[in-house]
Amino acid sequence: MLNTGDKVVVGVSGGPDSMCLLHILINLSKMFSIQIIAVHVNHGLRGEEADRDEEYVREFCKVNHIKFASIKEDVHKISIKRNISCESAGRDIRYEFFEKIRRENRADKIAIAHNLNDQAETVFMRIIRGTGLEGLSGIKPVRDEKYIRPLLFCSRFEIEEYCEKSNLNPRIDKTNFESIYARNKIRLELIPYIEKNFNKDIINTLNRLAQNSRADSEYLNQRSEKKYKRYCTNKEDRVIITKEAFLEHEAIVTRIIRRTFIYLLGHLNNFEKVHVYQIIDLQKNNTGKLIMLPNDVIAANNYGDIHIYINEKNERDASCEKVEYKLNTGENFIKELGLKISINKVPKDKICLKASENIKYFDLDKASKDVSLRFRRIGDKINPLGMKGSKKLKDIFIDMKIPKEERDQIPLICFDDDIAWIVGYKVSNNFKIDCSTENVIQIKLEREEK
């Protein structure tokens, strides 16, 4: 948890748990050359009582020559603004402030005073919500190589006994003895009932369950991480999971999918088991189908491979669907699309058909004078070079296995209403150059740097 010389931010509410932790770290600070910064968050929920808690911690730090930082927030207002519970808002505010102080002081660790009883309550809460193996693992002693919980294996009784022997006189939050939150009900009602009627050692029993689950979960996570690297491709805007991944054991597949959310968003907030299995079901369906997930995430089936990406529909996309851009001879710039289109007449003997996929040549006499750039519309067709008759763009995209979400972004060069070029893919047979061609136009498409 700690290395010699570490700088440690300590979350201190003023209650028995956090005062015990702070006192222990102070006693160890000289032995291990630890620098301590005590951090207090006043949630603004208990009026003068909360202010006295803050003053108690401030004075304790002053006497012990410990650096102190505090913040006062109206957690109730924040919970309404963020549309979350007061418990969640309070937790978010605490961790945000801890992280702020850590960065400002270039600290190494953030120490939090969770204990054995907190662990049992957390496991119970997750069981009630229908958690999996990861949830049964409970609170981790060390998370992200940054958050540490030195008291996690100490009981609340031991902590209170330590405070009494050390004459700490910690503050007591009276709301902890009111059954107003789910955790309080578990602490005050459920656990005592089970201790009395079923298992007097339920606290330690639940902690053993957490430790066993954590060991199994860590092994599965290590296995799934290797499979993720084998089956998944991380791109700038998406993760592609190959169809072979879905042949793995369900325990591995579900972890691979959860790992994609972390890659894209950095968290798993709002994602539940049902969303993971929606993706598994999606992979069994026909290509082209997609589903909407929390946090604006989309999963799409592309010929058995699953593309997972964040929906970033913007004004440029809307304009692509509706606007047609008229093009003139010479250079044309379409700023909102980041495109430069050059149209020039060239001698027939200067044609270089293999020059670039973004350069194409057409028979000027077969083409109309009205040249435009647009994007696909319902019912669009083209007569592809080398084929007889016309074919729907939709069918061409399906045959070429172009992901559904990319099809609306492919530029089309048109002569009047006829599609002459699906940029990057196919040209029309109607405007091809042959032995009778006398006049040639070159169309070149380039993407401009924004």
C-alpha positions in Angstrom: 0.0 0.0 0.0 2.8 2.4 0.9 6.4 3.0 -0.1 9.0 4.8 1.9 8.8 8.5 1.1 5.2 8.5 -0.2 3.1 11.6 0.0 -0.4 10.5 1.2 -3.8 12.3 1.0 -6.0 11.0 3.8 -9.8 11.4 3.7 -10.8 12.6 7.3 -14.4 13.1 8.2 -13.7 13.4 12.0 -15.4 10.1 12.8 -13.8 7.1 14.5 -12.7 5.3 11.3 -10.9 8.2 9.7 -9.4 9.6 12.9 -8.0 6.1 13.7 -6.5 6.0 10.2 -5.0 9.5 10.4 -3.6 8.8 13.9 -1.9 5.6 12.8 -0.4 7.2 9.7 1.0 10.0 11.9 2.6 7.5 14.2 4.1 5.7 11.2 5.2 8.8 9.3 8.7 9.2 10.8 9.4 5.5 10.5 8.6 5.5 6.7 9.2 9.1 5.9 5.5 9.5 4.9 4.2 13.0 4.2 0.5 13.4 5.1 -2.2 15.8 3.8 -5.5 15.5 5.7 -8.6 16.3 3.5 -12.1 17.1 4.8 -15.3 17.4 2.9 -18.2 19.3 4.6 -21.4 18.0 2.8 -23.6 20.9 4.1 -26.2 18.4 5.3 -26.0 18.8 9.1 -25.6 22.5 9.6 -23.6 23.5 12.6 -22.8 19.9 13.5 -21.0 19.5 10.2 -19.1 22.8 10.7 -18.0 21.5 14.2 -16.7 18.3 12.5 -14.6 20.4 10.1 -13.2 22.5 12.9 -12.4 19.4 15.0 -10.3 17.9 12.1 -8.7 21.3 11.4 -7.6 21.8 15.0 -6.3 18.1 15.3 -4.1 18.7 12.2 -2.9 22.0 13.6 -1.8 20.4 16.8 -0.1 17.5 15.0 1.5 19.8 12.4 -0.3 18.1 9.5 -1.2 19.9 6.3 -5.0 20.4 6.0 -7.4 21.1 3.2 -11.2 21.3 3.2 -14.2 22.1 1.0 -17.8 22.8 1.7 -20.5 21.7 -0.8 -24.3 21.6 -0.8 -24.5 17.9 -1.6 -28.3 18.0 -1.7 -28.4 20.6 -4.5 -25.7 18.7 -6.3 -27.7 15.4 -6.1 -30.7 17.2 -7.7 -28.5 18.8 -10.4 -26.9 15.4 -11.3 -30.1 13.4 -10.8 -28.4 11.0 -8.4 -28.9 10.1 -4.7 -27.4 12.2 -1.9 -25.2 9.2 -1.1 -23.8 9.0 -4.6 -23.4 12.8 -4.8 -21.5 12.9 -1.5 -19.2 10.1 -2.7 -18.6 11.8 -6.0 -17.7 15.1 -4.3 -15.4 13.4 -1.9 -13.4 11.5 -4.6 -13.3 14.6 -6.9 -11.8 16.7 -4.0 -9.4 13.9 -3.0 -8.1 13.7 -6.5 -7.8 17.5 -6.9 -5.7 17.7 -3.7 -3.6 14.7 -4.8 -2.8 16.4 -8.2 -2.1 19.8 -6.6 0.4 18.2 -4.1 1.7 15.6 -6.4 0.8 13.0 -3.9 1.3 9.2 -4.4 -1.7 7.7 -2.6 -5.2 8.5 -1.3 -5.9 6.7 1.9 -9.6 6.0 2.8 -10.8 4.5 6.1 -13.1 1.7 5.0 -13.2 -1.2 7.5 -14.3 -4.8 7.8 -17.9 -3.8 8.6 -18.0 -1.5 5.6 -16.9 -4.4 3.4 -19.6 -6.7 4.8 -22.3 -4.0 4.2 -21.0 -3.4 0.7 -21.2 -7.1 -0.2 -24.7 -7.3 1.2 -25.8 -4.3 -0.8 -24.5 -5.8 -4.0 -26.0 -9.2 -3.3 -29.4 -7.5 -2.9 -28.9 -5.8 -6.3 -28.0 -9.1 -8.0 -24.3 -8.6 -8.5 -21.8 -10.9 -10.2 -18.4 -12.2 -9.1 -16.8 -8.8 -9.5 -19.4 -7.2 -7.2 -19.0 -10.0 -4.6 -15.3 -9.0 -4.5 -16.4 -6.0 -2.5 -14.1 -3.1 -1.7 -10.5 -3.6 -2.9 -7.7 -3.0 -0.5 -5.8 -1.2 -3.3 -7.4 0.2 -6.4 -5.7 1.7 -9.5 -2.4 1.6 -7.6 -3.6 4.9 -6.0 -6.5 4.3 -3.5 -5.5 2.4 -0.4 -7.6 1.2 2.5 -5.2 0.3 5.4 -8.1 -0.5 7.9 -10.1 -2.7 5.6 -9.4 -5.8 7.7 -10.0 -4.1 11.1 -13.5 -4.4 12.6 -15.5 -1.3 13.7 -15.1 -2.6 17.3 -11.3 -2.6 17.1 -11.3 0.8 15.6 -13.5 2.3 18.3 -11.3 0.6 21.0 -8.2 2.1 19.4 -9.8 5.6 19.5 -10.6 5.2 23.1 -7.2 4.0 24.1 -5.6 6.9 22.1 -7.9 9.5 23.6 -8.9 10.7 20.1 -12.5 11.6 21.0 -13.7 11.4 17.4 -16.9 13.1 16.2 -20.0 11.0 15.9 -22.4 11.5 13.0 -25.9 10.9 14.4 -27.3 10.2 11.0 -25.3 6.9 11.0 -27.8 5.7 13.6 -30.9 6.5 11.5 -32.3 4.0 9.0 -32.6 6.7 6.2 -30.2 5.1 3.7 -29.9 1.6 2.4 -26.5 1.1 3.9 -27.7 2.3 7.3 -30.6 -0.2 7.2 -28.2 -3.0 6.4 -25.9 -1.9 9.3 -28.6 -1.2 11.9 -31.3 -3.8 11.0 -30.2 -6.6 8.6 -26.8 -7.5 10.0 -27.9 -7.5 13.7 -30.9 -9.7 12.7 -28.7 -12.2 10.9 -26.1 -12.2 13.8 -28.9 -13.0 16.2 -30.8 -15.6 14.2 -28.4 -17.2 11.7 -24.7 -16.4 12.0 -23.1 -14.4 14.8 -19.9 -14.2 12.7 -21.6 -12.9 9.5 -19.2 -9.9 9.2 -16.1 -12.2 8.9 -18.1 -14.7 6.7 -19.0 -12.0 4.2 -15.3 -10.8 4.2 -14.2 -14.3 3.4 -16.7 -14.4 0.6 -15.2 -11.1 -0.8 -11.7 -12.4 -0.6 -12.5 -15.7 -2.3 -14.5 -13.9 -5.0 -11.7 -11.4 -5.6 -9.1 -14.1 -6.2 -11.4 -15.9 -8.8 -12.3 -12.6 -10.4 -8.7 -11.4 -10.7 -7.8 -14.7 -12.5 -10.8 -14.4 -14.9 -9.9 -10.7 -15.6 -6.3 -11.7 -16.4 -7.5 -14.4 -18.8 -10.0 -12.0 -20.4 -7.4 -9.3 -20.8 -5.3 -11.7 -23.0 -8.4 -12.6 -25.0 -9.3 -9.0 -25.4 -5.9 -8.3 -27.0 -6.4 -11.3 -29.3 -9.9 -10.6 -30.5 -10.4 -6.8 -30.2 -9.1 -3.9 -32.2 -9.0 -0.5 -30.5 -9.5 2.3 -33.0 -9.7 6.1 -32.3 -13.5 6.1 -32.3 -14.5 2.5 -31.6 -13.6 -1.1 -30.6 -14.2 -3.9 -33.0 -14.8 -7.4 -31.4 -14.3 -10.2 -33.9 -16.9 -12.9 -34.2 -14.4 -15.5 -32.9 -14.5 -13.8 -29.4 -18.1 -15.0 -29.0 -17.0 -18.6 -29.1 -15.2 -18.2 -25.8 -16.7 -19.1 -22.5 -19.5 -16.8 -21.3 -17.4 -15.6 -18.4 -14.7 -14.4 -20.8 -17.0 -12.9 -23.4 -18.9 -10.8 -20.8 -15.6 -9.4 -19.5 -14.3 -8.6 -23.0 -17.5 -6.6 -23.6 -17.1 -4.7 -20.3 -13.5 -4.0 -21.2 -14.7 -2.2 -24.4 -16.8 0.2 -22.4 -13.8 1.1 -20.2 -11.7 1.7 -23.3 -14.3 4.0 -24.8 -15.5 5.8 -21.7 -13.1 5.1 -18.9 -15.8 3.7 -16.7 -18.8 1.3 -16.4 -21.3 3.8 -15.0 -24.9 2.9 -16.0 -23.8 -0.4 -17.7 -25.5 -3.4 -16.3 -25.6 -7.2 -17.0 -28.6 -6.7 -19.3 -26.6 -4.5 -21.6 -23.7 -7.0 -21.9 -26.2 -9.7 -22.9 -27.9 -7.4 -25.4 -24.6 -7.3 -27.2 -24.2 -11.1 -27.1 -27.7 -11.5 -28.6 -26.9 -8.8 -31.2 -24.0 -10.9 -32.4 -26.3 -13.8 -33.2 -28.6 -11.6 -35.4 -28.3 -10.5 -39.0 -25.7 -8.1 -40.1 -26.5 -4.4 -40.1 -28.6 -4.4 -36.9 -27.5 -2.0 -34.1 -28.6 -1.2 -30.6 -28.5 1.9 -28.4 -26.8 1.5 -25.0 -26.3 3.9 -22.0 -23.9 6.9 -22.3 -24.7 7.2 -26.0 -22.9 4.0 -26.9 -23.9 2.1 -30.0 -23.2 -1.6 -30.8 -23.5 -2.7 -34.4 -23.4 -6.1 -36.0 -21.1 -6.0 -39.0 -21.1 -9.5 -40.6 -20.7 -11.1 -37.2 -18.1 -8.7 -35.9 -19.4 -6.2 -33.3 -18.5 -2.5 -33.6 -18.9 -0.6 -30.4 -18.6 3.2 -30.5 -20.0 6.4 -29.1 -22.8 8.1 -31.0 -21.5 11.5 -32.0 -24.2 12.6 -34.4 -23.5 16.2 -35.2 -24.4 19.0 -37.5 -22.0 17.9 -40.2 -23.9 14.5 -40.4 -27.2 16.3 -40.7 -26.0 18.5 -43.5 -24.6 15.4 -45.3 -28.1 13.9 -45.4 -29.8 17.0 -46.8 -27.3 19.2 -48.7 -26.0 18.8 -52.2 -22.8 20.7 -53.2 -22.5 22.0 -56.7 -19.0 21.7 -58.1 -17.2 23.9 -60.7 -14.2 23.4 -62.9 -11.1 24.0 -60.8 -10.7 23.7 -57.1 -13.8 23.4 -54.8 -13.5 23.7 -51.0 -16.3 22.3 -48.7 -15.2 23.6 -45.4 -17.8 21.9 -43.2 -16.8 18.5 -44.7 -13.1 19.2 -44.7 -13.0 18.3 -48.4 -11.2 19.7 -51.5 -12.4 18.6 -54.9 -10.5 19.4 -58.0 -12.1 19.1 -61.4 -9.9 19.6 -64.5 -9.8 18.7 -68.2 -6.7 16.6 -69.0 -5.2 15.2 -72.2 -6.2 11.6 -72.8 -2.5 10.5 -73.0 -1.9 11.9 -69.5 -4.4 9.5 -67.8 -2.9 7.4 -65.0 -5.6 5.0 -63.9 -3.5 3.6 -61.0 -2.4 6.9 -59.6 -4.7 7.0 -56.5 -8.0 5.7 -55.3 -9.0 9.4 -54.8 -8.4 10.3 -58.4 -10.8 9.2 -61.2 -11.2 10.0 -64.9 -14.5 10.3 -66.8 -15.6 10.8 -70.4 -16.5 14.5 -70.5 -18.8 14.2 -73.5 -20.9 11.5 -71.7 -21.1 13.6 -68.5 -23.4 16.5 -68.0 -22.1 20.0 -67.1 -23.7 19.9 -63.7 -21.4 18.1 -61.3 -22.2 17.8 -57.6 -21.2 16.1 -54.4 -23.8 14.6 -52.0 -24.4 11.6 -49.8 -26.6 8.6 -50.3 -30.4 8.7 -50.5 -33.1 6.1 -50.3 -33.3 4.2 -53.6 -29.9 5.3 -54.9 -28.5 3.1 -57.7 -25.4 3.0 -59.9 -24.3 1.0 -62.9 -21.0 -0.3 -61.6 -18.0 -0.5 -64.0 -17.7 -4.1 -65.3 -21.3 -5.0 -64.6 -24.4 -5.1 -66.7 -27.4 -3.1 -65.4 -27.8 -1.0 -62.3 -27.5 -2.0 -58.6 -28.7 -0.4 -55.4 -26.1 1.4 -53.3 -27.4 -0.5 -50.3 -26.7 -3.8 -51.9 -23.2 -2.7 -53.0 -22.4 -1.6 -49.4 -23.7 -5.0 -48.1 -21.6 -6.9 -50.6 -18.5 -4.9 -49.7 -19.2 -5.4 -46.0 -19.1 -1.6 -45.3 -20.4 -1.0 -41.8 -23.9 0.4 -41.7 -22.9 3.5 -39.7 -20.2 4.4 -42.2 -22.4 4.3 -45.3 -24.0 7.7 -44.9 -20.5 9.3 -44.7 -19.3 8.1 -48.1 -19.2 11.0 -50.7 -20.9 10.5 -54.0 -19.8 12.4 -57.2 -22.8 12.9 -59.5 -23.5 14.1 -63.0 -27.0 15.5 -62.8 -28.9 12.8 -60.9 -26.6 10.0 -62.0 -24.0 8.7 -59.5 -20.6 8.6 -61.3 -18.4 7.7 -58.4 -18.8 6.2 -55.0 -15.6 7.8 -53.7 -13.1 5.2 -52.5 -15.1 2.3 -53.9 -16.7 2.2 -57.4 -17.3 4.2 -60.5 -20.1 4.1 -63.0 -20.0 2.3 -66.3 -22.1 5.1 -67.8 -19.1 7.6 -67.9 -16.2 5.3 -68.6 -13.4 6.2 -70.9 -13.1 4.0 -74.0 -11.4 4.1 -77.5 -14.0 6.7 -78.7 -13.4 9.1 -75.9 -12.0 12.5 -77.0 -12.4 14.7 -73.9 -11.4 13.6 -70.4 -12.0 15.2 -67.0 -10.1 14.3 -63.9 -11.8 14.5 -60.5 -9.6 14.5 -57.4 -10.9 14.4 -53.9 -8.6 15.3 -50.9 -9.3 15.7 -47.2 -8.2 19.0 -45.8 -6.5 19.3 -42.4 -8.9 21.1 -40.0 
